[in-house]
Amino acid sequence: MTKSKKQESEVVGKNGVTLRKTNYDSKVSGYRTYEVYQRERVGESTEKIKPSDLISEEYRADPYPALTILRENYPCYRDWLSNCYWITRYNDVTSIFSDDANFETRGKNYFLKAEGLGKDLTEELPVMFAQERIYDEDTRIIATEIVEALLQKTDVDLATEFAAVLPLRILSKQYGISQEEVSEFGHRFWRMQRGTSWDPRMQIDGVEATQELLGFFKEKIRKKDHEKEENSFSEMVRLGGTEEDVVATLLNTDHQTMHGTLSNLWFLLLTNQAEFEKAKSSIRMLKLAYLETLRHSPPVIAAERFALTEVERFGRLIPEGAKLVCSAAAANRDPRIFSDPDAFVVDRRDMCQREPRGQYRADGLASGIAFALGKPSIHPAVPEDRPRSRYAIVRDAAVTASQTLIDLTKEIKLQKGKDVSLSSLSIGEMHTCWKLRVRLKAR
């Protein structure tokens, strides 16, 4: 006996109440999208996943299984537990990135609850030129020093002793931090960055670290150390920046892209020997390996956008102020865009460097999220009147550092018996390889 049209459009909930899925006697729904949405029941509409799965220990260790379920079944998922929407398909995610008329990105000041801290001077041209110069001139020198020191050891951790140290050394150079001050500065910077987390304990510690950095830079400005230096810090002070402005700029500095991608790059290369051989064959192939790492295993796996006004998207009515979690981890493995998306392929043919609405990423970031590096570039790859984009600067620095490691070593192999994996320290933080024990042999 076949079901009637009316019966097919009904569903009985767990509480025994019969609900209509559609108005079976009408050509249109009869409701506004939002009203239909409010009638969804967890047991009927999202039975394949629970909101708690997205803040679980399993998700912290490996987010990809849960994100695959979202992308293939609920591409705009209403997470009532965390009060947000998850956007997981590539074209949907990139459209939200490009739509500045309806969505905004909130800076780290907002999450640290330090909106009045100072002015972010990141986009000032003198600061940008100083940053570019230090990346271009000092990356190879610093990388060489680090690798030569590592070659003196038998037990080397590329994650903590190479990928984490290099960005901090470059950042210290930009802010005029002496060798003696690097360790304490790095600790404070790390605590301040982690203070943008949802965890109240990290937030409190982040505020304390911010106050410590304010005192540190106030003293540096008082001593006029910047007058004999040529770096980002000195340019900020010459522009009239105070210690509040310097720390606000430091807070909004990206630290995850270079640290996380370097660590993930070497994790992927050392666990995929055939791809490693391709990557080290030329600087071009190594650059492609970096881009593929950002696609396959981005360190920043999600970024938040907020609705500026009530807007209808993806069949939903998104209310004003709603938080949209744009998942790079899910989008970058969307099978609608990438063939065999779970495979790490250095010379992948379907990498796209053009984003929606004419915004070109000629600077090289094919996929991935790092709002602290700026919006997708609309400028030429090598502009005449301004520095290259920070995406391109960080990409070139990471490739230069990796090539230096390859040039100075005859052999790089994982230590036997050491399990390696990617994970986050806590939900929402950088997803990377935190321990990568290797054996190095000098040339």
C-alpha positions, 0 to 999 in steps of 0.5 A, a space after each residue: 500500500 503506497 502512502 498518500 501525498 499527505 502522509 509523505 509530507 508528514 513526520 512524527 517527532 519523538 514526542 508523538 506530535 505530527 509535523 508537516 514537512 511542507 504545505 502539500 496542497 500548495 505550490 509554495 511553502 506558505 511560510 517565510 524561510 525563518 518560520 520554516 527554520 524555527 520549526 526544524 527539530 533536531 531529531 528530524 533535520 540534523 540527526 547525523 550530527 549533534 552540536 556537542 560533536 563540534 566541541 568534543 575531544 574528537 573534534 579537537 583532535 581531528 575535525 574533518 569527520 564532523 566537518 564532512 558530515 556538515 558539508 555533505 548534509 547541512 551546509 548551513 548548519 544552525 548550531 544552537 549550543 554554540 549559537 552560530 551558523 556553520 558554513 562549510 562548502 567552498 563557494 559558500 565560504 568564499 562568498 561570505 568572505 567577499 560580502 563586506 556589505 552584509 558581513 564583517 570581521 571583528 578584530 582580536 581587540 573585540 575578542 580580548 575585550 580591548 576595543 579601546 586599546 589603541 589604533 592598529 597601524 598594520 595598514 600604514 605604508 611605512 610599517 608595511 614596507 619595514 615588515 616586508 624588508 625584514 621578511 625578505 632580508 632576514 628570513 634566510 639568515 635567521 633560518 640558517 642560524 636555526 638549522 645550523 644549531 639544530 644540526 648539532 643535536 641528535 634529537 630535533 623537533 621541527 615543530 617546536 624548534 624550527 616552525 615555532 621559533 622562526 616566526 617569533 625571531 622574525 617578529 622580534 626583529 620587526 619590533 626591535 626585541 634584543 636577543 636577551 628579551 626574545 624569550 620573555 617577549 615571546 611568552 607574553 605575545 603567545 599569552 596575549 594571542 591565546 587570550 582571544 579564546 573563548 576560555 575565560 582563564 585564557 582571556 584573563 591571562 591574555 589581558 595580563 600579558 597585554 598590560 605587561 607588553 604595554 609597560 614593556 613598550 612604554 619603556 622602550 619608547 621612553 628610552 628612544 631605542 627606536 631612533 637608531 633602528 629601522 623596523 616596524 616598531 620604529 616606523 610606528 613611533 615615527 608616525 606618532 604611535 603610542 605604546 597602546 598603538 604598538 600593542 594593538 598592532 602586535 595583537 592583530 599580527 598574524 602568528 598562526 599562518 607561518 608557524 602552523 603552515 610550516 609545521 603542517 608542511 613538514 608533517 605532510 612532506 615527511 609522511 608522504 615521501 613521494 610528494 617530498 621528492 617532488 617538493 624538493 626538486 625545485 623552488 617552484 614545487 616547494 612553493 606549490 607544496 606550501 599552497 597545497 598545505 594551506 588547502 589540505 591542512 590549514 592551521 586556521 581551520 575556521 574564521 568568524 564573520 558577523 551579519 551586519 543586517 538581517 540577510 537571507 542566505 543559503 535558504 536561511 534568514 540570518 539575523 542581524 549580529 549572527 555569527 557565521 563560522 566559515 570553515 576552511 577545513 571543510 571548504 578546502 576539502 569540498 569534492 565539488 571543487 577539488 578532485 580527491 580532496 583528502 589527498 596531499 598532492 604537491 602538483 595539484 591541477 585544480 588549485 584556484 587563485 581567483 576568488 569571487 567578485 574579481 578579487 584575485 589572489 595573485 599573491 599566492 594564497 589559493 585557499 585558507 583563512 588568515 584575516 590578520 594577513 588582510 583581505 584577499 588582494 585586489 592589487 597586482 602580484 608585485 605592486 609598484 607603489 606598495 609592498 606585496 601583500 602579507 599573504 605573499 610575504 609570509 608565503 615567500 618567507 616560509 618557502 625560503 626557510 624550508 629551502 634553507 633547511 633542505 639545502 643544509 641537510 643531506 637527510 631529514 627523516 622522522 624518528 622511528 616509533 614517534 607518532 605524529 599527528 595534527 591537533 589543536 591545543 583547545 577548541 578554536 585554536 591553531 590546528 597543527 603538528 605540535 611535535 615532529 621529531 626528526 633525525 637530521 644529517 648535515 651535508 
